[in-house]
Amino acid sequence: MSTSLPFGMDEEDLELELPILPPRQAAAPPDCPFCGDPMTFIDAEWGCADCNGELIGPETG
């Protein structure tokens, strides 16, 4: 075992090739259908915090 490698990493792991991902094109956020303001990305979904008030946010279980 080589001490220069991180813990749990084998020599053959160094030969792993990952695909190069294309650059992600960021588009403008959609407008809210109710107030017309641009929405924000909240909890992995587009949402309007002004229109939804306190009912929007991460689920806590």
Wavefront OBJ file of the C-alpha trace (Angstrom):
o trace
v 0.000 0.000 0.000
v 1.330 3.412 -0.950
v 1.282 6.152 1.651
v 1.045 8.887 -1.001
v -2.519 7.915 -1.959
v -5.599 8.967 0.014
v -7.071 6.374 2.373
v -9.025 3.668 0.543
v -7.684 4.592 -2.902
v -5.992 1.873 -4.957
v -3.370 2.243 -7.691
v -5.895 1.271 -10.391
v -8.199 4.101 -9.285
v -5.689 6.557 -10.757
v -6.470 5.253 -14.249
v -10.172 6.083 -13.995
v -11.191 8.503 -16.752
v -14.259 10.640 -16.318
v -16.073 12.099 -19.324
v -15.704 15.817 -19.914
v -19.123 17.395 -19.499
v -20.217 20.158 -21.856
v -20.688 23.597 -20.300
v -24.165 24.100 -18.911
v -26.091 26.891 -20.585
v -27.848 28.950 -17.937
v -31.150 30.328 -19.147
v -33.061 33.227 -17.678
v -35.487 32.213 -14.922
v -39.133 31.915 -15.939
v -41.584 34.594 -14.894
v -44.124 33.868 -12.181
v -47.550 33.227 -13.753
v -49.251 35.221 -10.966
v -47.127 38.334 -10.358
v -44.866 38.352 -13.444
v -41.597 38.696 -11.486
v -38.689 36.344 -12.275
v -38.831 33.206 -10.134
v -35.933 31.816 -8.063
v -34.634 28.270 -7.825
v -35.900 27.023 -4.459
v -35.502 23.435 -3.241
v -34.564 22.123 -6.723
v -37.623 23.717 -8.372
v -38.583 27.113 -9.766
v -40.785 29.048 -7.371
v -41.852 32.568 -6.463
v -41.176 33.275 -2.798
v -43.327 36.429 -2.852
v -46.443 34.610 -4.089
v -45.952 31.489 -1.975
v -44.961 33.226 1.252
v -43.902 30.890 4.045
v -45.272 27.758 2.373
v -42.247 27.322 0.107
v -38.893 25.962 1.216
v -37.068 22.741 1.971
v -39.115 19.866 3.312
v -38.151 19.118 6.908
v -40.106 15.914 7.326
l 1 2 3 4 5 6 7 8 9 10 11 12 13 14 15 16 17 18 19 20 21 22 23 24 25 26 27 28 29 30 31 32 33 34 35 36 37 38 39 40 41 42 43 44 45 46 47 48 49 50 51 52 53 54 55 56 57 58 59 60 61
